[in-house]
Structure formats: C-alpha cells, structure tokens
Amino acid sequence: MTSVEEERPRALLAGASRRWVRLLPWAVAFVLSVALLPTTIVVLTADYGLNGGVAGALAVAQAAPLLLAVVRPLQAWYVVFVADVAGALVLLTADFQERLLWPLPPMEIVGYVGLCLALGLRERRRTLLLVWLATAGANVALGFVAPHGSSARDLLFTILGGVALLLGGVLRDRSEVQRRLVEQETISEAERGRRTLLEERARIARELHDVVAHHMSVITVQADTAEYRFDRMPADVREEFTAIAATARESLGEMRRLLGVLRNEEAQGELVPQPGLAQLGPLVEATARARGPVEFTPCDVEVPEAVGLSAYRIVQEALSNVVRHAPGARTQVSLSVSEPGQGEAARLIVLVVNGPSPEPSATPLEVGGTGHGLVGMRERVRIIGGSLDTGPLPAGGFRVAAQLPLTEKDFT
C-alpha cells in the first residue's frame, strides 16, 4: 500500500502551505475545461463551418485533458498536442474566412498556453525544451499547407506557448530554491543549537575540572605528608597513604590530559580560579554601574564549588540577557534557601527577574534571540541535578528561577 501511494503523482502546488493555493490548479483546470468545451464546439461549427460531431470530438480531446494536467501535465500534453494538430488538419477541409486564426483557433490557444504553464511547473528544463521544439516544429510544418498563406500571426501559439513554458519553469525553480533555503535554514539552526550545547558542555567540563582538580590536589598533599604528621605510623598504613597519593596524582594527570583536549587557545582566560557565590556581589555591582538598576539579595550559605559555579554562570547569563534585550530595565537578583519538604532536601534558589525596558522606544542591543543562553543554563542545572524555570512575565520582562542542590550527595 505504501509503495502505491509513493508512486502516485502529486498534484501541482500540492506542497503549498495554504489550502487555497493547493486548490488553485484544480479550480483553474475546471474553469478552463468547462469554458473551453462548449466554446470550441460553437466556434468550430459557426465560424469555421465544421460538422457538429467532428467539432464535438475535437473539443473533448482538446479541453477535457486539461483536468488531467493538474496531476499528469506531460501525458495531458500528448493528448492535447495530437488533438490540436489533428484539428488543424481537419480545418483544411473547411472553407473559413482568412481573418480567422489557423492552425489553432483562439480558444485552443488559451487551453494550450494553460497546459504549457502546468508543464513548466512540473517538468525538467530538458523536457520543456523538447515540448517547445515539438510545438515550433509542428507550427512550421503546418505553415507549408496553410490555406491562406503563412503570416506572423500563425506563430502565435508557438510564441505564447514558449512564454508559458518559460514562466512556469522560472516559478518552479524559484519555489525549489525557496524550499531548499528553508530546509537549509532549519538544518543550520538545529546544527547551531547542537554546537552551542556541545560548546557549553565542554566549557562546563573545563570548569568542573578546576573544581575537582583542587580537591584531588588536596588529597595528594595530605596523603604525601601523612607520614610526617603522624608519629609511629605502621608500615602498612604508610604504604596505603603512598598508594592513595600515587592514585591521586595519576588521576590528576589524566584529568589534565583530558583538559588539554577540551581547552583551546581561545579559552586561556579560564585558567583563573572559577567564580562562585562570593563573586555574585561584584558581578551585580558591575552590571548596575554599566547598564541599570539591579537589586541583589545575597544568602549566606555554604554550597559545593560546582553548585556555586553554576549559580554564578546562571546569574551572569541572565544579566547578559537583560542588557541585550531590555536595556535599563529594573532587575532583581536574589539567593535563598528553600524549606525542606517531606522527602525533599533544602535547595538553593537562584532568582533573576527583570521588568520591561523603561523606555518603550529604546532599541535592544539584540532583536529576537536564538535561546542558546537558556540551553547553557539548562545544561548546567541538569548536570548537578537541579531544575530551571524560565519565561516571560505577563506585565513584560523575564524571569529565571533555578533550584540547585546544597550538598554533593544530592547530585552525585
């Protein structure tokens, strides 16, 4: 069943997003068929003097396939082209006035031009060129048997057909370019988000290395100096401390080798000690001096270095977003500890709330945004087992709220 559906041809403009555009080819084909069928019969009989039965047969062969052109324009062209050439030859047997168009009467030219437009929207350039060459070749060949001599107007349907083929081809190419551009933009945005996530993870890994490396260094020093700080240490205990120091040094060396892969020349500034809750005050003051009023409510609580680092980075990114998107907005930064609930430990709550920009006419430093900063926040919170809630406020502004564990056992 699936293979049959895949082979079934799609109607013209079936991929359009709007319903009226998808229905447009059917509506045009229906109107042309209904209008041209009786008109062709009347004109061929009244003006050209053909027999009614012959005129009816030609009208059906020339107008009815226009409905097929919505789905299979090339097959419809085969039928209409043969019918038009046959109609031109039949008209040679009739006695009509010189002022009348030949080889195709006006209503047949209208149908043929509409069919050529459908071909241009569906077929490849090579097919369109062959169709036009066949049209021009038939037009030239019929010109040798023209009942009233050849004239420039006899080439009308070749010229109009070529224009319709060209217009349809241009529209099809333009639609294809736009579709590929949208696909590429979608892929680029997805790749950009993925790259941002990977870069943030690498940055987090570098920062956590600095935190863990400090503890590993302390373990190494304490294990190495244990025999000097404790008198009459048994030999087996001394060997145990020596093994602990050696293992710690080996682990520290492996971490440094890993860090050499994660770091690059652009990350040299990250070699300084990593910030924590104690550095939030200077960060808020610097933002307030440079960009607008910021209220800070600190909290005197001891947290693991990884948690303090994550809290600092979250506040730093949130304040950067305020500066970029709502310059001058009043901002509140607060740290607090939640009350422990039933079965839940107390957590550090980091809250950054900003109002709308005080000047409605103020131009943000960045219009819109990719949301990649929020990706980094969520990644940091996820790694240490916290939660993050972000979103716009009803009265304007934005809110960032993070809940982070207070002890290492809550996220190890």
TORZA-496952 format. One record per residue (C-alpha): residue in one letter; x, y, z. Coordinates in Angstrom, 2 decimals, padded with zeros to 5 digits. Layout:
BEGIN
<r aa="A" x="X" y="Y" z="Z"/>
...
END
This chain:
BEGIN
<r aa="M" x="000.00" y="000.00" z="000.00"/>
<r aa="T" x="002.82" y="002.35" z="000.85"/>
<r aa="S" x="004.65" y="001.78" z="-002.46"/>
<r aa="V" x="001.46" y="002.54" z="-004.42"/>
<r aa="E" x="001.00" y="005.81" z="-002.54"/>
<r aa="E" x="004.61" y="006.79" z="-003.17"/>
<r aa="E" x="004.25" y="006.20" z="-006.93"/>
<r aa="R" x="001.01" y="008.17" z="-007.14"/>
<r aa="P" x="001.82" y="011.56" z="-008.71"/>
<r aa="R" x="001.19" y="014.68" z="-006.68"/>
<r aa="A" x="-000.99" y="017.48" z="-007.94"/>
<r aa="L" x="000.54" y="020.80" z="-008.93"/>
<r aa="L" x="001.29" y="023.06" z="-005.92"/>
<r aa="A" x="000.39" y="020.17" z="-003.57"/>
<r aa="G" x="003.25" y="021.16" z="-001.29"/>
<r aa="A" x="001.97" y="024.70" z="-000.70"/>
<r aa="S" x="001.27" y="025.64" z="002.91"/>
<r aa="R" x="-002.02" y="027.40" z="002.19"/>
<r aa="R" x="-005.08" y="025.39" z="001.21"/>
<r aa="W" x="-006.34" y="027.86" z="-001.39"/>
<r aa="V" x="-003.01" y="027.65" z="-003.22"/>
<r aa="R" x="-003.24" y="023.84" z="-003.32"/>
<r aa="L" x="-006.76" y="024.06" z="-004.74"/>
<r aa="L" x="-005.89" y="026.76" z="-007.29"/>
<r aa="P" x="-004.66" y="024.39" z="-010.09"/>
<r aa="W" x="-007.85" y="022.32" z="-009.82"/>
<r aa="A" x="-010.03" y="025.42" z="-009.95"/>
<r aa="V" x="-008.20" y="026.83" z="-012.99"/>
<r aa="A" x="-008.30" y="023.49" z="-014.83"/>
<r aa="F" x="-012.01" y="023.08" z="-014.10"/>
<r aa="V" x="-012.87" y="026.60" z="-015.27"/>
<r aa="L" x="-010.83" y="026.19" z="-018.47"/>
<r aa="S" x="-012.39" y="022.82" z="-019.28"/>
<r aa="V" x="-015.96" y="023.95" z="-018.62"/>
<r aa="A" x="-015.49" y="027.21" z="-020.51"/>
<r aa="L" x="-013.49" y="025.93" z="-023.49"/>
<r aa="L" x="-015.52" y="022.78" z="-024.23"/>
<r aa="P" x="-018.77" y="024.47" z="-025.38"/>
<r aa="T" x="-016.90" y="027.48" z="-026.77"/>
<r aa="T" x="-014.77" y="025.26" z="-029.01"/>
<r aa="I" x="-017.83" y="023.45" z="-030.34"/>
<r aa="V" x="-019.64" y="026.72" z="-031.11"/>
<r aa="V" x="-016.65" y="028.40" z="-032.77"/>
<r aa="L" x="-015.67" y="025.38" z="-034.88"/>
<r aa="T" x="-019.21" y="024.90" z="-036.13"/>
<r aa="A" x="-020.39" y="028.50" z="-036.50"/>
<r aa="D" x="-017.20" y="030.27" z="-037.62"/>
<r aa="Y" x="-015.12" y="027.53" z="-039.22"/>
<r aa="G" x="-018.03" y="025.52" z="-040.64"/>
<r aa="L" x="-017.07" y="022.11" z="-039.27"/>
<r aa="N" x="-019.55" y="019.30" z="-038.79"/>
<r aa="G" x="-021.04" y="019.27" z="-035.26"/>
<r aa="G" x="-019.91" y="015.72" z="-034.50"/>
<r aa="V" x="-016.34" y="016.40" z="-035.59"/>
<r aa="A" x="-016.27" y="019.68" z="-033.70"/>
<r aa="G" x="-017.55" y="017.96" z="-030.53"/>
<r aa="A" x="-014.91" y="015.24" z="-030.74"/>
<r aa="L" x="-012.14" y="017.78" z="-031.21"/>
<r aa="A" x="-013.47" y="019.93" z="-028.35"/>
<r aa="V" x="-013.49" y="016.99" z="-025.94"/>
<r aa="A" x="-009.97" y="015.90" z="-026.96"/>
<r aa="Q" x="-008.62" y="019.46" z="-026.60"/>
<r aa="A" x="-010.40" y="020.61" z="-023.40"/>
<r aa="A" x="-011.01" y="017.53" z="-021.22"/>
<r aa="P" x="-007.29" y="016.62" z="-020.74"/>
<r aa="L" x="-006.78" y="019.96" z="-019.01"/>
<r aa="L" x="-008.16" y="018.33" z="-015.84"/>
<r aa="L" x="-005.52" y="015.60" z="-016.17"/>
<r aa="A" x="-002.83" y="018.30" z="-016.45"/>
<r aa="V" x="-003.15" y="019.05" z="-012.72"/>
<r aa="V" x="-001.66" y="015.63" z="-011.92"/>
<r aa="R" x="-000.01" y="014.45" z="-015.16"/>
<r aa="P" x="000.68" y="017.51" z="-017.34"/>
<r aa="L" x="003.03" y="015.70" z="-019.75"/>
<r aa="Q" x="000.50" y="012.96" z="-020.53"/>
<r aa="A" x="-002.19" y="015.60" z="-020.97"/>
<r aa="W" x="000.10" y="017.46" z="-023.37"/>
<r aa="Y" x="000.48" y="014.37" z="-025.56"/>
<r aa="V" x="-003.30" y="014.15" z="-025.98"/>
<r aa="V" x="-003.87" y="017.88" z="-026.49"/>
<r aa="F" x="-000.93" y="018.24" z="-028.89"/>
<r aa="V" x="-002.16" y="015.40" z="-031.12"/>
<r aa="A" x="-005.73" y="016.76" z="-030.95"/>
<r aa="D" x="-004.58" y="020.27" z="-031.88"/>
<r aa="V" x="-002.54" y="019.06" z="-034.86"/>
<r aa="A" x="-005.44" y="016.84" z="-035.96"/>
<r aa="G" x="-007.83" y="019.78" z="-035.58"/>
<r aa="A" x="-005.58" y="021.99" z="-037.74"/>
<r aa="L" x="-005.54" y="019.34" z="-040.46"/>
<r aa="V" x="-009.34" y="018.92" z="-040.26"/>
<r aa="L" x="-009.79" y="022.67" z="-040.66"/>
<r aa="L" x="-008.04" y="022.42" z="-044.02"/>
<r aa="T" x="-011.16" y="020.66" z="-045.30"/>
<r aa="A" x="-013.40" y="023.52" z="-044.18"/>
<r aa="D" x="-013.99" y="026.79" z="-046.00"/>
<r aa="F" x="-013.37" y="029.55" z="-043.43"/>
<r aa="Q" x="-012.54" y="033.22" z="-043.78"/>
<r aa="E" x="-008.94" y="034.41" z="-043.96"/>
<r aa="R" x="-009.38" y="036.65" z="-040.91"/>
<r aa="L" x="-009.82" y="033.60" z="-038.66"/>
<r aa="L" x="-006.78" y="032.19" z="-036.86"/>
<r aa="W" x="-005.17" y="028.98" z="-038.08"/>
<r aa="P" x="-003.80" y="026.41" z="-037.23"/>
<r aa="L" x="-005.27" y="026.92" z="-033.74"/>
<r aa="P" x="-008.40" y="028.97" z="-033.08"/>
<r aa="P" x="-008.24" y="031.42" z="-030.10"/>
<r aa="M" x="-009.91" y="029.10" z="-027.56"/>
<r aa="E" x="-007.45" y="026.31" z="-028.39"/>
<r aa="I" x="-004.53" y="028.71" z="-027.93"/>
<r aa="V" x="-005.85" y="029.60" z="-024.46"/>
<r aa="G" x="-006.04" y="025.92" z="-023.47"/>
<r aa="Y" x="-002.61" y="025.15" z="-024.91"/>
<r aa="V" x="-000.98" y="028.08" z="-023.08"/>
<r aa="G" x="-002.56" y="026.95" z="-019.80"/>
<r aa="L" x="-001.25" y="023.44" z="-020.41"/>
<r aa="C" x="002.26" y="024.77" z="-021.12"/>
<r aa="L" x="002.18" y="026.67" z="-017.82"/>
<r aa="A" x="001.32" y="023.43" z="-015.99"/>
<r aa="L" x="004.18" y="021.68" z="-017.79"/>
<r aa="G" x="006.60" y="024.41" z="-016.70"/>
<r aa="L" x="005.57" y="023.96" z="-013.06"/>
<r aa="R" x="006.23" y="020.21" z="-013.13"/>
<r aa="E" x="008.74" y="019.06" z="-015.77"/>
<r aa="R" x="012.50" y="019.46" z="-016.10"/>
<r aa="R" x="014.12" y="022.03" z="-018.37"/>
<r aa="R" x="015.10" y="019.41" z="-020.94"/>
<r aa="T" x="011.50" y="018.23" z="-021.23"/>
<r aa="L" x="010.26" y="021.81" z="-021.57"/>
<r aa="L" x="012.74" y="022.45" z="-024.35"/>
<r aa="L" x="011.63" y="019.32" z="-026.22"/>
<r aa="V" x="007.98" y="020.33" z="-025.82"/>
<r aa="W" x="008.67" y="023.77" z="-027.26"/>
<r aa="L" x="010.69" y="022.32" z="-030.14"/>
<r aa="A" x="007.82" y="019.93" z="-030.94"/>
<r aa="T" x="005.38" y="022.85" z="-030.84"/>
<r aa="A" x="007.56" y="025.01" z="-033.09"/>
<r aa="G" x="008.24" y="022.10" z="-035.46"/>
<r aa="A" x="004.54" y="021.32" z="-035.85"/>
<r aa="N" x="003.78" y="025.02" z="-036.33"/>
<r aa="V" x="006.41" y="025.35" z="-039.09"/>
<r aa="A" x="005.32" y="022.11" z="-040.82"/>
<r aa="L" x="001.66" y="023.20" z="-040.83"/>
<r aa="G" x="002.72" y="026.53" z="-042.27"/>
<r aa="F" x="003.59" y="024.81" z="-045.56"/>
<r aa="V" x="-000.06" y="023.80" z="-046.02"/>
<r aa="A" x="-001.65" y="026.99" z="-044.71"/>
<r aa="P" x="-004.95" y="027.57" z="-046.57"/>
<r aa="H" x="-004.46" y="031.35" z="-046.89"/>
<r aa="G" x="-000.68" y="031.59" z="-046.89"/>
<r aa="S" x="001.71" y="031.97" z="-043.96"/>
<r aa="S" x="001.79" y="035.03" z="-041.72"/>
<r aa="A" x="003.34" y="036.09" z="-038.44"/>
<r aa="R" x="000.12" y="035.52" z="-036.52"/>
<r aa="D" x="000.28" y="031.81" z="-037.38"/>
<r aa="L" x="003.24" y="031.57" z="-034.95"/>
<r aa="L" x="001.15" y="032.98" z="-032.10"/>
<r aa="F" x="000.59" y="029.72" z="-030.24"/>
<r aa="T" x="004.30" y="028.81" z="-030.53"/>
<r aa="I" x="005.35" y="032.15" z="-029.06"/>
<r aa="L" x="002.73" y="032.15" z="-026.28"/>
<r aa="G" x="003.43" y="028.50" z="-025.50"/>
<r aa="G" x="007.15" y="029.21" z="-025.17"/>
<r aa="V" x="006.45" y="032.14" z="-022.85"/>
<r aa="A" x="004.18" y="029.96" z="-020.70"/>
<r aa="L" x="006.80" y="027.19" z="-020.54"/>
<r aa="L" x="009.47" y="029.69" z="-019.53"/>
<r aa="L" x="007.25" y="031.33" z="-016.90"/>
<r aa="G" x="006.27" y="028.01" z="-015.38"/>
<r aa="G" x="009.89" y="026.86" z="-015.29"/>
<r aa="V" x="011.01" y="030.05" z="-013.59"/>
<r aa="L" x="008.26" y="029.75" z="-010.97"/>
<r aa="R" x="009.16" y="026.11" z="-010.34"/>
<r aa="D" x="012.87" y="026.89" z="-009.96"/>
<r aa="R" x="012.08" y="029.77" z="-007.62"/>
<r aa="S" x="009.85" y="027.57" z="-005.48"/>
<r aa="E" x="012.52" y="024.87" z="-005.36"/>
<r aa="V" x="015.18" y="027.37" z="-004.31"/>
<r aa="Q" x="012.95" y="028.72" z="-001.55"/>
<r aa="R" x="012.16" y="025.21" z="-000.32"/>
<r aa="R" x="015.84" y="024.27" z="-000.17"/>
<r aa="L" x="016.64" y="027.55" z="001.56"/>
<r aa="V" x="014.05" y="026.85" z="004.25"/>
<r aa="E" x="015.40" y="023.32" z="004.70"/>
<r aa="Q" x="018.96" y="024.64" z="004.95"/>
<r aa="E" x="017.94" y="027.28" z="007.48"/>
<r aa="T" x="016.20" y="024.62" z="009.55"/>
<r aa="I" x="019.27" y="022.37" z="009.40"/>
<r aa="S" x="021.59" y="025.29" z="010.19"/>
<r aa="E" x="019.53" y="026.32" z="013.20"/>
<r aa="A" x="019.49" y="022.75" z="014.51"/>
<r aa="E" x="023.25" y="022.45" z="014.00"/>
<r aa="R" x="023.78" y="025.84" z="015.65"/>
<r aa="G" x="021.80" y="024.74" z="018.69"/>
<r aa="R" x="023.65" y="021.42" z="018.84"/>
<r aa="R" x="027.02" y="023.16" z="018.52"/>
<r aa="T" x="026.09" y="025.60" z="021.29"/>
<r aa="L" x="025.08" y="022.72" z="023.53"/>
<r aa="L" x="028.36" y="020.89" z="022.89"/>
<r aa="E" x="030.39" y="024.05" z="023.47"/>
<r aa="E" x="028.57" y="024.67" z="026.74"/>
<r aa="R" x="029.18" y="021.09" z="027.84"/>
<r aa="A" x="032.88" y="021.43" z="027.04"/>
<r aa="R" x="033.02" y="024.69" z="029.00"/>
<r aa="I" x="031.26" y="023.06" z="031.95"/>
<r aa="A" x="033.71" y="020.17" z="031.77"/>
<r aa="R" x="036.64" y="022.59" z="031.85"/>
<r aa="E" x="035.21" y="024.43" z="034.84"/>
<r aa="L" x="034.38" y="021.26" z="036.74"/>
<r aa="H" x="037.93" y="020.08" z="036.12"/>
<r aa="D" x="039.22" y="023.09" z="038.01"/>
<r aa="V" x="036.89" y="022.32" z="040.90"/>
<r aa="V" x="037.75" y="018.60" z="041.03"/>
<r aa="A" x="041.47" y="019.25" z="040.45"/>
<r aa="H" x="041.59" y="021.37" z="043.59"/>
<r aa="H" x="040.20" y="018.55" z="045.72"/>
<r aa="M" x="042.48" y="015.99" z="044.09"/>
<r aa="S" x="045.49" y="018.19" z="044.80"/>
<r aa="V" x="044.48" y="018.44" z="048.45"/>
<r aa="I" x="044.14" y="014.65" z="048.65"/>
<r aa="T" x="047.58" y="014.21" z="047.11"/>
<r aa="V" x="049.24" y="016.65" z="049.52"/>
<r aa="Q" x="047.54" y="015.17" z="052.57"/>
<r aa="A" x="048.42" y="011.62" z="051.57"/>
<r aa="D" x="052.07" y="012.56" z="050.89"/>
<r aa="T" x="052.51" y="014.41" z="054.20"/>
<r aa="A" x="050.63" y="011.95" z="056.39"/>
<r aa="E" x="053.78" y="010.11" z="057.47"/>
<r aa="Y" x="055.34" y="013.38" z="058.67"/>
<r aa="R" x="052.25" y="014.50" z="060.57"/>
<r aa="F" x="051.62" y="011.26" z="062.45"/>
<r aa="D" x="054.24" y="009.63" z="064.68"/>
<r aa="R" x="055.00" y="005.92" z="064.66"/>
<r aa="M" x="052.81" y="005.20" z="061.61"/>
<r aa="P" x="052.72" y="001.46" z="060.83"/>
<r aa="A" x="054.39" y="000.40" z="057.60"/>
<r aa="D" x="051.18" y="-000.94" z="056.04"/>
<r aa="V" x="049.37" y="002.36" z="056.77"/>
<r aa="R" x="052.30" y="004.31" z="055.29"/>
<r aa="E" x="052.09" y="002.15" z="052.15"/>
<r aa="E" x="048.33" y="002.79" z="051.98"/>
<r aa="F" x="048.84" y="006.56" z="052.10"/>
<r aa="T" x="051.57" y="006.28" z="049.47"/>
<r aa="A" x="049.22" y="004.33" z="047.19"/>
<r aa="I" x="046.48" y="006.92" z="047.74"/>
<r aa="A" x="048.88" y="009.74" z="046.80"/>
<r aa="A" x="050.07" y="007.87" z="043.69"/>
<r aa="T" x="046.50" y="007.16" z="042.56"/>
<r aa="A" x="045.50" y="010.77" z="043.13"/>
<r aa="R" x="048.49" y="012.04" z="041.13"/>
<r aa="E" x="047.71" y="009.62" z="038.31"/>
<r aa="S" x="044.06" y="010.71" z="038.24"/>
<r aa="L" x="045.10" y="014.35" z="038.28"/>
<r aa="G" x="047.44" y="013.76" z="035.35"/>
<r aa="E" x="044.70" y="012.05" z="033.35"/>
<r aa="M" x="042.37" y="014.96" z="034.05"/>
<r aa="R" x="045.00" y="017.42" z="032.84"/>
<r aa="R" x="045.46" y="015.46" z="029.62"/>
<r aa="L" x="041.70" y="015.49" z="029.11"/>
<r aa="L" x="041.64" y="019.21" z="029.79"/>
<r aa="G" x="044.26" y="019.71" z="027.10"/>
<r aa="V" x="041.77" y="018.28" z="024.61"/>
<r aa="L" x="038.87" y="020.37" z="025.89"/>
<r aa="R" x="040.71" y="023.66" z="026.12"/>
<r aa="N" x="041.80" y="025.67" z="023.11"/>
<r aa="E" x="043.79" y="028.83" z="022.57"/>
<r aa="E" x="040.65" y="030.94" z="022.94"/>
<r aa="A" x="039.98" y="029.58" z="026.44"/>
<r aa="Q" x="043.17" y="030.76" z="028.12"/>
<r aa="G" x="041.21" y="033.13" z="030.34"/>
<r aa="E" x="039.54" y="030.14" z="032.00"/>
<r aa="L" x="042.75" y="029.20" z="033.76"/>
<r aa="V" x="041.91" y="031.60" z="036.60"/>
<r aa="P" x="040.07" y="030.26" z="039.68"/>
<r aa="Q" x="036.40" y="029.65" z="038.93"/>
<r aa="P" x="033.85" y="032.07" z="040.46"/>
<r aa="G" x="031.16" y="031.17" z="042.97"/>
<r aa="L" x="028.52" y="032.75" z="045.21"/>
<r aa="A" x="031.07" y="035.14" z="046.71"/>
<r aa="Q" x="031.67" y="036.75" z="043.32"/>
<r aa="L" x="027.97" y="037.44" z="042.64"/>
<r aa="G" x="028.08" y="040.74" z="044.52"/>
<r aa="P" x="030.81" y="042.29" z="042.32"/>
<r aa="L" x="029.08" y="040.92" z="039.21"/>
<r aa="V" x="025.78" y="042.59" z="040.14"/>
<r aa="E" x="027.51" y="045.85" z="041.04"/>
<r aa="A" x="029.37" y="045.94" z="037.73"/>
<r aa="T" x="026.12" y="045.35" z="035.82"/>
<r aa="A" x="024.31" y="048.04" z="037.82"/>
<r aa="R" x="027.04" y="050.61" z="037.14"/>
<r aa="A" x="027.10" y="049.88" z="033.42"/>
<r aa="R" x="023.51" y="049.21" z="032.41"/>
<r aa="G" x="020.84" y="049.97" z="035.00"/>
<r aa="P" x="019.40" y="049.36" z="038.48"/>
<r aa="V" x="019.96" y="045.88" z="039.90"/>
<r aa="E" x="018.85" y="044.84" z="043.39"/>
<r aa="F" x="020.78" y="041.98" z="044.97"/>
<r aa="T" x="019.65" y="039.85" z="047.91"/>
<r aa="P" x="022.54" y="037.57" z="048.97"/>
<r aa="C" x="022.29" y="034.41" z="051.02"/>
<r aa="D" x="024.93" y="033.22" z="053.46"/>
<r aa="V" x="025.06" y="029.52" z="052.74"/>
<r aa="E" x="027.81" y="027.01" z="052.07"/>
<r aa="V" x="027.46" y="025.10" z="048.78"/>
<r aa="P" x="029.75" y="022.81" z="046.78"/>
<r aa="E" x="032.01" y="024.56" z="044.31"/>
<r aa="A" x="030.14" y="023.08" z="041.34"/>
<r aa="V" x="026.85" y="024.49" z="042.63"/>
<r aa="G" x="028.37" y="027.91" z="043.31"/>
<r aa="L" x="029.90" y="027.98" z="039.85"/>
<r aa="S" x="026.58" y="027.03" z="038.22"/>
<r aa="A" x="024.71" y="029.69" z="040.21"/>
<r aa="Y" x="027.23" y="032.33" z="039.14"/>
<r aa="R" x="027.01" y="031.37" z="035.45"/>
<r aa="I" x="023.19" y="031.37" z="035.55"/>
<r aa="V" x="023.07" y="034.86" z="037.05"/>
<r aa="Q" x="025.76" y="036.03" z="034.64"/>
<r aa="E" x="023.81" y="034.79" z="031.59"/>
<r aa="A" x="020.51" y="036.15" z="032.90"/>
<r aa="L" x="022.01" y="039.63" z="033.45"/>
<r aa="S" x="023.58" y="039.49" z="029.99"/>
<r aa="N" x="020.14" y="038.78" z="028.52"/>
<r aa="V" x="018.71" y="041.78" z="030.37"/>
<r aa="V" x="021.43" y="044.01" z="028.95"/>
<r aa="R" x="020.86" y="042.69" z="025.42"/>
<r aa="H" x="017.08" y="042.59" z="025.30"/>
<r aa="A" x="015.81" y="045.05" z="027.95"/>
<r aa="P" x="018.45" y="047.75" z="028.47"/>
<r aa="G" x="017.85" y="049.85" z="031.58"/>
<r aa="A" x="015.18" y="047.53" z="032.99"/>
<r aa="R" x="014.92" y="047.21" z="036.77"/>
<r aa="T" x="016.29" y="043.81" z="037.77"/>
<r aa="Q" x="016.19" y="041.77" z="040.97"/>
<r aa="V" x="018.73" y="039.07" z="041.77"/>
<r aa="S" x="018.11" y="037.03" z="044.89"/>
<r aa="L" x="019.55" y="033.94" z="046.54"/>
<r aa="S" x="017.60" y="031.98" z="049.14"/>
<r aa="V" x="017.28" y="028.52" z="050.62"/>
<r aa="S" x="014.01" y="026.64" z="050.27"/>
<r aa="E" x="012.37" y="024.95" z="053.22"/>
<r aa="P" x="012.96" y="021.19" z="053.21"/>
<r aa="G" x="009.79" y="019.28" z="052.40"/>
<r aa="Q" x="008.69" y="015.76" z="053.06"/>
<r aa="G" x="011.30" y="013.54" z="051.46"/>
<r aa="E" x="013.00" y="016.54" z="049.80"/>
<r aa="A" x="016.17" y="018.30" z="050.89"/>
<r aa="A" x="016.53" y="022.07" z="051.07"/>
<r aa="R" x="017.74" y="023.71" z="047.88"/>
<r aa="L" x="019.44" y="026.92" z="046.82"/>
<r aa="I" x="017.01" y="029.12" z="044.87"/>
<r aa="V" x="018.54" y="031.50" z="042.33"/>
<r aa="L" x="016.03" y="034.05" z="041.05"/>
<r aa="V" x="016.64" y="036.74" z="038.42"/>
<r aa="V" x="013.61" y="038.85" z="037.47"/>
<r aa="N" x="013.63" y="041.91" z="035.23"/>
<r aa="G" x="010.84" y="044.24" z="034.20"/>
<r aa="P" x="010.29" y="045.80" z="030.79"/>
<r aa="S" x="012.66" y="048.40" z="029.44"/>
<r aa="P" x="011.81" y="051.82" z="030.99"/>
<r aa="E" x="011.86" y="053.49" z="027.58"/>
<r aa="P" x="009.44" y="051.88" z="025.11"/>
<r aa="S" x="011.38" y="053.41" z="022.24"/>
<r aa="A" x="014.69" y="052.02" z="023.46"/>
<r aa="T" x="016.29" y="049.75" z="020.88"/>
<r aa="P" x="017.52" y="046.40" z="022.28"/>
<r aa="L" x="021.13" y="045.53" z="021.58"/>
<r aa="E" x="019.83" y="042.33" z="020.02"/>
<r aa="V" x="016.45" y="041.84" z="018.36"/>
<r aa="G" x="014.97" y="038.39" z="018.93"/>
<r aa="G" x="017.39" y="035.73" z="020.06"/>
<r aa="T" x="018.42" y="032.14" z="019.47"/>
<r aa="G" x="017.76" y="030.88" z="023.01"/>
<r aa="H" x="021.23" y="029.32" z="023.16"/>
<r aa="G" x="021.93" y="031.02" z="026.51"/>
<r aa="L" x="018.96" y="029.20" z="028.00"/>
<r aa="V" x="020.35" y="025.97" z="026.57"/>
<r aa="G" x="023.53" y="026.51" z="028.55"/>
<r aa="M" x="021.57" y="027.26" z="031.74"/>
<r aa="R" x="019.51" y="024.10" z="031.42"/>
<r aa="E" x="022.60" y="022.00" z="030.75"/>
<r aa="R" x="024.34" y="023.30" z="033.87"/>
<r aa="V" x="021.28" y="022.73" z="036.04"/>
<r aa="R" x="020.74" y="019.24" z="034.62"/>
<r aa="I" x="024.32" y="018.15" z="035.30"/>
<r aa="I" x="024.12" y="018.96" z="039.03"/>
<r aa="G" x="020.58" y="017.61" z="039.44"/>
<r aa="G" x="018.69" y="020.89" z="039.76"/>
<r aa="S" x="015.69" y="022.39" z="037.99"/>
<r aa="L" x="015.19" y="025.53" z="035.91"/>
<r aa="D" x="012.08" y="027.58" z="035.15"/>
<r aa="T" x="012.21" y="030.45" z="032.66"/>
<r aa="G" x="009.65" y="032.52" z="030.79"/>
<r aa="P" x="008.24" y="035.98" z="030.08"/>
<r aa="L" x="006.14" y="037.86" z="032.64"/>
<r aa="P" x="002.53" y="038.98" z="031.94"/>
<r aa="A" x="003.39" y="042.67" z="032.50"/>
<r aa="G" x="006.58" y="042.47" z="030.47"/>
<r aa="G" x="010.07" y="041.39" z="031.38"/>
<r aa="F" x="011.51" y="037.96" z="032.02"/>
<r aa="R" x="012.03" y="035.51" z="034.90"/>
<r aa="V" x="014.77" y="032.96" z="035.51"/>
<r aa="A" x="014.41" y="030.67" z="038.52"/>
<r aa="A" x="016.81" y="027.83" z="039.31"/>
<r aa="Q" x="016.77" y="025.34" z="042.18"/>
<r aa="L" x="020.18" y="023.84" z="042.94"/>
<r aa="P" x="021.20" y="021.15" z="045.46"/>
<r aa="L" x="023.01" y="022.31" z="048.60"/>
<r aa="T" x="025.20" y="019.24" z="049.13"/>
<r aa="E" x="027.19" y="016.99" z="046.85"/>
<r aa="K" x="025.28" y="013.88" z="047.91"/>
<r aa="D" x="022.16" y="015.38" z="046.35"/>
<r aa="F" x="023.63" y="015.21" z="042.82"/>
<r aa="T" x="026.36" y="012.55" z="042.95"/>
END
